[in-house]
């Protein structure tokens, strides 16, 4: 629950979730690289980390990564990347052809 609350605050960045992912991968990189995991094995390994991650350490690492990346990091994230709001094109409502929903 604490992880979700931290992510919803958009503390430092609305893309903090990406930095959390990088922090987790960074923390387990020696095991991932050492075993040369393929995608399926990596996915299984990451899923099995649920409830076993040192959340305090990962959040500290994510915060440090976010601060280090700064504006350069934000510039590398394409506009509209979730959980971003849609790119503002000046319209309050999206224009649709005359479709009836």
Secondary structure, DSSP 8 states (H G I E B T S, - for coil): -HHHHHHHHT-S-TTHHHHHHHHHHHHTHHHHHHTT--HHHHHHHHHHTTTTS-HHHHHHHHHHHHHHHHHHHHHHS-TT-TTS-----S-SS----S---
